[in-house]
Amino acid sequence: MVQERVLPKFPAPSVHISREEGLILYEDMVLGRSFEDKCAEMYYRGKMFGFVHLYNGQEAVSSGVIKAMRPDDYVCSTYRDHVHALSAGVPARQVMAELFGKATGCSKGRGGSMHLFSGEHNLLGGFAFVSEGIPVATGAAFQTKYRREAMGDPTADQVTACFFGDGASNNGQFFECLNMAALWKLPILFVVENNKWAIGMAHDRATSQPEIYKKASVFGMAGVEVDGMDITAVHAVAQEAVARARAGEGPTLIEALTYRFRGHSLADPDELRSKEEKDEWFPRDPIKRFETYLMEQNLATSDDLKAIQQKIQAQVDEAVEFAEQSPEPDPSEL
């Protein structure tokens, strides 16, 4: 089935990035893609168990938003949380060890794929239930505002990024938290990763208003639609939203139109999405598009990009080795 909502013709972003910034963004995207590809390999080799939801194709959203934030800002994820954790700075070896169920994992081997957490990196968690992380993220934004305004803490200016999918935007927590965030002008970005499908339910069949960003207007908050396959566009929108939030101007609802390149999970044969739909989206690969951009803007050479790819592959391979050699959790602690 091809979705009824027509993909907008996004204008070319007018933003310009530096070489340093571009290479940071590229490296983060390549890390996300390479890590997820390795996860698929390890899953099919029997090294991982349970449901594993991969992020291939959506890298521009994670990198574009989180790299517009500070390390002390907060990130709240979903069950598709591996790449959000990596973008937030959680070491690849800790994420991989968690997926292997090892004691050295970021959740000490207790969380697994859908429950990554890192207090050190302000990763508030991955959440298995749809919409479950939205109230948690809203609470994190509230405590920042409370610490600053009620407790007089001048250092409390952190921003929270809350990631969730198009399916979550039909749930009650979404509307309740948007209302609360707008009412109290909380420093939060609600980032909808609209990849067109909520497991096997096509987005346009599940909502009376497919254009999710327009729902922000009901609450009097900023809402923006962005090409989620273009990291320069996502990064520019995120930078503006972060600046507004940190200045006390309240929340922003960002709808990033994106697409996952694999099934819902590694247990999904991906038979529901049509060939026509995939043929429309796969050529828009955000990493390939950004490679073209970097070279056309003379921000990087082909050799620069290959060097980053090799560096990341070594990092991912080392993460697997670390995970395999790490100890199992102590049963006495369960």
Secondary structure, DSSP 8 states (H G I E B T S, - for coil): ---SS-------------HHHHHHHHHHHHHHHHHHHHHHHHHHTTSS-S-----TT-HHHHHHHHTTS-TTSEEE--SS-HHHHHHTT--HHHHHHHHTT-TTSTTTTSS-TT---BTTTTB----SSTTTHHHHHHHHHHHHHHHHHTS--TT----EEEEEEGGGGGSHHHHHHHHHHHHHT-SEEEEEEE-SEETTEEGGGT-S---GGGGGGGGT-EEEEEETT-HHHHHHHHHHHHHHHHTT---EEEEEE---SS-SSTT----SS-HHHHHHHGGG-HHHHHHHHHHHTTS--HHHHHHHHHHHHHHHHHHHHHHHHS----GGG-
